[in-house]
C-alpha cells in the first residue's frame, strides 16, 4: 500500500496529501450545483405532502441523463472521502459503509433544503443515485486512487518550480493577462451591437401586427432614456415629479394625456417620429375620459395599436453608443388571466426585434437582444405577478450595459438579470437560460481567481523568512491588482458602474485559492521556510 494510504504514521512530503482539498472542492461543487440560486421560500409543492421530511416522495421520473449526472456529481465526494479514511488506516469495508452513509445523508439534507427552493424538485430518487455516486467514487479510488494522487502531487511539485519566487510576478502577470484579454471579447457580447437603426417603435403589439398579440388596456405615458435610471429617479417619477437635471431628462417622451389626433401621437421632445395608428380606433377611444384618480389616457382595445411613422434612428444609434437605456411605461391592463399582449417593441422592419416588453397573463416578460440572446439561448426575463386587471402599474426597465434592473411603482424587483463574461463563455458551450445568469457570474470569477490564488499559494512555499516583507507586498499586489484590473476592463467595455461586490468576490476567491492549496499540509508545512 502506498505511504499516503497507510495507517502507520510516515514521514511524507507536505504536497502528497490531497484528501482535504478534494473533499472541499467536491462539497463546493455539490452545494453550488444543487442549491443555487440559494433563495429559500415557502414552496407551493409543500402543500401536497404530509411532511417535508418525506421529501417529494417517489416518482420524479428522472431520465437516464439525470441519473447519470446525479451519480457523477457525488463521485468526487466518494473519492475524496475514500482517500481521507484510507490514509487514516480505515478498512475498505468500513470506508465503503461510511461513503454510502455519508453520501445518503448529505443528499437527503440537500433534498430537504431543495423543498424550499422554488426552482428545484426534491425526491428520494436523487438520494439513491447520489449515494450510489459516492460509493462509485470510493470504488474508483480503490482501483486507481494512489496513482492519481501521486500524479496530482507531481503536478503540484512541477508547478511549484515554475512559479518559484521571484518568477512569481511574471507567471501571475501572464496568467491574469490572458484572462483580461479573454474577458474583453466576452463582455463585448453583452453590448447592443447587433441593433439595427432601421427599426420601428411599436406600442400595443408586435411589428407583424397579429390581432392575437395586441394588448388591451389604457396607456398613460411612455418615456425612453439613453442611460440607466437609478432608484432615486425612479422614485421621483413614480411620485409624479419630472426631474429637470440632465441625468433624469428622458430622450423621448410620449405623453398620452396630450391632445391626440388620428394623424398620430408626437414625441414631446421631438427626436423621435410620431406614433401613428394601425387600424385606427374611434375618436372616443383616443382620449377617453379618465376614471376617478386616473390621468387622461389612451385606450387600446385589442384591434388597434401604434407604430412610429419612420424608423427610430436617433434612438437606436444613441442606445448603441451608450450601450445603456431605460424605458418607463405607465399603463393599466383590462385583464390578467388569459392575456398575451405586447406592450412595447423595437423591431427591425424586415428582421428580428431588438426589445420587447409584453404581458403574459399576470407576468411581465422582457426580451433584450444582444449577441448572447440572439441565438442558442432562452433569455426571456419573466417577472411573475406584475399585472392585475384594472390596476395601474408604473414599469421602469433600466439596463446599464451589463445588468438589467426593474422598478415596479418605484420599488425594485427582487429578481435580477445580469449579463457578463461568464454568460458569454457559457453561450459558446451550451444554451444559456435566464435563471442561470447569476450562476455564470460566480463560475467565471471562480475560474479566473481561484486558480490565481492557487498560484499565489504555491509560490509562497519557497519564500525565505528574510523575504517575508516581499511575500506580504507581493500577496497584497496579486490579491488586489488583478481584481481591480478585471473590474476596470469590464466597466470600460460595458459602461456599467464599478461593483464593490465583484471586487470583493475576486479578492475572496484569490485568498480562498491560496489557502485551499495548503489545506493538506501538516502544521510544519504552513510556516515560511527559513
N, C-alpha and C positions, 0 to 999 in steps of 0.2 A: 504494500500500500504506500502511496506517495507520502512524503513528510507532512504536507499540509493537510492530509486527511487522517493522520494517525492520532490515536488517543493519547500517545505518550508525548509529553512536552518536548519540543525540539527547538533547536536554535535555527531560526529561519530568517531570511531577508525580509524586511518590512514590506516589500512590494508584493509578496507572494499571496497574501490573503485577498480574497475578493468577495467573500460571502456577504459581508455587511453592505458593501457597495451595490452588489447585485440585488440584494433584498430591498434596499432603499429605492433603487430605480424601478424594481418590479412593483412596489407599493405605490409609488408616484404614478406610474403608468396606469395601474388598475383603478386607482381612485379618480384620476382625471378622466379616463375614458368611460367610467361608469356613473359618475356623479355630476359631471358638467351638465348644465351651467351653474350648479351649486345654489339653486334657488329653491328653498323649501316652502311649500304651501299646502293647504288642505286640498287633497286630490279628490276629484269627483268620483273616482272609482272606489274610494274607501267605503262609500255607502253601500256598495254591492257585496261586501264581505263582512262576516260577523265579527272578525277580529283582525287587526293589522298583522298580528304575529303569524297568521295563516298565509301571509304574503298575498300574492294574486291567485293562489291556488295552482292547479294544473290546467293545461290547455292553452298555452300561449301559441302553440302550433308553430314553433320556431323551425325554420327551414334548415337544410343541411349546411348552408353557409354560416348561419348564426351559431349552430352547434360547433362548427369548426373554429370560428372566431372566439367563442367562449372558452373552448379548450386551450387555444393558442394564447389567450390573454393571461391565463394563470400558469402557463408553463415556466416562465422566468421565475415566478414566485416559488414554485416547487423546486426548481433547480437551485436557487439561492438558499432555500431552507435546507435542502439536502446537503449542500456544502457546509453550511453553518453547523448542522448537527453531526455530520460525519467527521468533521475536523475536530470536534469535541469528543470523539470516540464513541458515539452512539451506534448501536447496531443498525443494520439496514432494515430489519423488521420494525424496530421502534421508530426509525426515521420515516418509514413508509406510513405508519399509523399516524404520526404527527403531521406529515404532509397532507394526508387525506382529511384529518380532523381540522387542521388549520385552514385549508382551502375551503372546506364546507362552512366553517364558522365565519370566515371573512366574507364569503359570498353571501351567506344568509344576512349578515349585518348590512351589506351593500343593498341587497334586495329589499330589506326592510326600509332603508332610507329612501330608496327609489319610489316607494309608495307615495312619498310626499313631494316628488319632483314630477310636475305635470307631463314633461316630455318623455318620461321613462315608463316602461312596463315592468312589473315585478312578477316573478313566478318561481316555482320550485324547479322547473327545468333548468334554469340558469344555475341554481345551486349544484345540481347534479353534474352539469357539464363543466362548471368551474372547478369543482372538487376533482373531477377526472383530469382536468388540465394540470392541477397541482401534482397529482400522482404521476402524470406523464412527464412533468418536469423533473421530478425526482428520479424516475427511471432513466431519463436522458442523462442526468448527472452520473448515475451509476455506470452507464455504458461508456461515456466519453467525457465525464466531467474533469478528471485530472488533466488530460492533455489540453482541454480548453482553458482551464485556469492557468496552466503553465504558459499557454500562448498569450493570454491576456497579460500576465506578468512580464513576459519577454517584450511584448509590445510597449508596456509602460516603461520598462528599462530603456528600450531604444529611444522612445520619445523623450525620456529624461535627458539623454545625451544630446539630442537635437536642440532642446530648449535650455540647455545648461547655462547658468549665469556666467558671463554677461551677454550671451547671444539672445537672451530672452526678448529684449527690446525689438530686435529685428524680426524674430519669429512672430511675436504678437502683432507687430505692425503689419506684416504680410497677411496674417490670419484675418485681423479685423478689416484691413484694407480691401480684401477680397469680398467680405460681406457688405462693406459700404458700396462697392462697385455693383454688386448684385442687387442691392436694395433700391438703387435709383430706377432701373427699368421696371422693377416690380411695382414700386409706388406709382410710376407713371401710368400704370394700368387702371388707377382709380380716378384719373382725370377725365374731364368731359371732352376728350379729344375727338371722339367719333360723332359728335353732334353736327348736324348739317344746318347751315344757315338758311337753306331753302325750306324752312319749317313753318307750320301754321300753329297758332294758338287756338285750341278748341275748348269750349266751355259747355258742359252738359252732355257730351257724347264723345265718341271716337271720330277720327277723321273719315273712316269709311261711311259712318252715318247710318248704322242699322237702328231701327226703332227698338229692338230688344236691348240695346245698350244705352239708350237715352235715360238720363237721370230725371227724376221728378222731385221738385221741391222749390224752395224760394232762395234766391241769391241776394245778398246784401252788398258784398264788396269783394273785390279781387285785387291783391297787391303783389308785386314782384320786385325783388331786390337782386342785385348782383354781388351780394355779400351775405354772410351768415347773420342771423339775428339772435341775440342773446336773451336770457331770461328777463332782464330788466326791461328791454324794449318790448318784448312780448307782453309783459305785464301792463306797460303803458298803453299799448294798442288795444288790449282787451278791455281796459277801463274807459276807452273812448278817446284817449289822448292821441294826438298826431305829433310825434317828435319832430321838431324843426331842425335838429342837428343833422349834419351830413351823414353820420353813421346810421341814423334811423330813417332818413328820407327814402321812399321807395323809388325804384327806377321807373315803374309803371303802376298806374292806379286806375282801376275801373270801378267807379262808384255807381252802383246800380240805383242809388237814390236820386241821381241826377236825371233831368228830363231825357227821355229816350224816344226815338222815332223808328219807323220801320227801316230807315236807312242804316241804322247801326248805333252802337254804343261807343263813344270816344274814350280814349285813354286820357285821363285828366292831366297827365304830364307830357303827353304828345310824342314820346319817342316810338311808340308802337302804333300800328294801324288800328282803326276802329274794328269792333266786333260786329259782324253782320249776321242776320238771321238766316238759318236754314229751316225751311218750312215755317214761314213767318206766323206767329201767333196773332190773336186778335189784339186790338188796342187795349182792351181791359186787362189782358194778361201781361202787357209790357210793364206798366206801372200800376200794380194792384194796390188798393188802399191797405195800409198797414193794420195788422191786428194790434190789440192792446199791448203796449210795451215794445212793439217792434218798430224799427225804422222802415222807410219806404223800401220796397224790394221788387225783384224781378221774379216772375213765375215761369218755371219750365214744366210743361205738362206731359213730357214724355214723347211729344210729337214734334217738338221744335228745339233748336239749340243754337249756339253762337260759334262762329268761326271768324278769325281775323281775315280781313279783305285781302291782305297781302302777307307774304312771309314775314315773320318777326325777326328780321335780320339783325337789328340792333341788339335785341335781347339775347339771341343765341351767341353772337360774337362777344358780347360783354361777359356772358357766363363762361364761355370757353377761355377768355382771357384771365378772369379772376379764379376760375375753377371753383366757384362758390355761388350759392344762390339761396334765396328764401322765397317761399310762396305762402301767402296768407289768404284764406277764404273764409268768409262769414256766410253760413248757409243754414237752411232748415229743411230736412228731408220730409217728404209726405209719408214715407213708410220705411220700415226697417226690415222686417222679415220678408223674404222672397224677392228682394230688390237686388239688382246688379247693374247699377248705373255709373257712368263715367262722369266725374266732376270736372277735372281739368286734364288737358293733354297738350303736349308739344309734339307735333307729328311732322315728319318729312312728307312732302307732297306725294311722292311715289315710293316711299320706303318705310322703315320701322319708326316707332315712336321713340322720343328722347326721354319724356317724362309723362307719367300717368298717375293721377290720384283718383281713386274710384271707391264707391261704396258697394260692398257685398254683404247683403243682409244688414247686420248691425256693425260689421267690421269695416275698418278703413284699410285700404290696400294701396301701397305705394310702390311704383317701379321707377328706377333711375337707371338710365342707360350709360354704360361706360365699357371699356374693353373687357372687363371681367364679366359683367352681367349680360353682354350682348350675345354670348353663345355658351353652350355647355355649362349652364348654371340655372339655379332656381332662386333668384334673389328678389322675389317679391316680398316686401315688408308688410306683414299683417299685424294690425293693432286691433284686438278684439273689443267689442262692446262700446264702440265710439258713438254710434248713432242710435237715436230713439225717434220714433215718429213724432213730428211736430215739436221737436226740441232743437233750439238754435245752438250750433256749435261754431266756435272760433278755432279754426285749424291753422296752425302755422308750422310749416316744414322748413327746416334750416339745414343746409349742407355746407360744411367748412372746408371741403376738398378731400376729406377722408372719412369723416364721421357725420352721420345724419342725426338730427335731433327733432323731436316733435313736441309741440306745445298745444294742449287742448284747453281752451279757455284760460290761457296763460299758465297752466300747470304742466310741467314736463312729464312726458310719458315715461313709464317705468322701463319699457323696452328700448334697446339701443340697436343701432345699425352702424357697424364700424368696418370700413374697408381699409386694408393696409397691405403691406408686402406679403404677409402670411396668407391672406386670401388669394392674392395673385399667384403665389407659389403653388398653393393647393390647386388652383384652377388649371395648372399645367398637368396635374396628375389625376384629377377626378372632378366630378360635378360638385360644385360648391352650393351650399344652401344657406339661407338667411340665419337659421338657428345655430349655424356652426361658426359664424363670423368671429365672435368673441374668442372662441377656442383657437382659431388660427392665429390670433394675436399672441396668445401665450405660447403656442407651439413655435412660432417664428422667433420670438425673443429667447426661448429656451435653446433653439438650435444655434443661435448666434452667441449667447453669453455663457451658457453652461459649459460648453467645451472650452471657451476662452478662459473661464475660471479654472478649469482643469489644467490648462497650460500654465497658468499663473501658479497654481499649487505645486505642480511638478517642478517648475523652475526654481521654486523656493527651497527645494530639498538640498541643493548644492551650495547654498549661500553660507559663507563662513560667518562665525559670530561677529567678527570685526566689521563685517559689511551689513550689520543689522540696519543701519540708517539707510543704506542703499535699498535694502529689501523693503523697508517701510515706505519710502517715497516711490519706489517702483510699483509697489502694490497699489498705493493711492492713485498713481497715474493710470495704471491699466485697469483699475476698477472703475474710475470715473471718466477718463478721457474717451474711451470708445462709446460709452453711453451717451455722452453729450454730442459726439460726432454723428452717431446714427440719428439722434433726435434732430440735429441740425439738418441733415440730409433729407429726412422725411418731411420736415416742416418746409424746407425750401422747395421740394418737388410738389407737395400737395397744397400748400398755402394754409394749412391748419395751424392753430396755436400750439405753442410748446406745452407738452403734457408732463407735469411733475410725476404723475403716476407711472408713465412709461420709463422715465429716468430712474425712478426708484426700483421698478421691476428689473431693469437692466443691471443695475448695480447689485441688487439682491441675488440675481441668478449667477452673476460672476462670483460673488462671495460664496454662495452655496456650492458651486462647482469646485472652487479651490478647497473647500472643507471636505467635500464628498470624496475627492481623490485620496484623501488621507484617512478615511474612515476606518480602514482595516489595519492601520499601523499600530503597533504597540506604543505605550506612552513614551518610551525612549526615542521612538522614531519621530515624535511630534515636536521635538526640540530642534533648534537650529544647530547644525553640525559645527564643531569647533574649527 
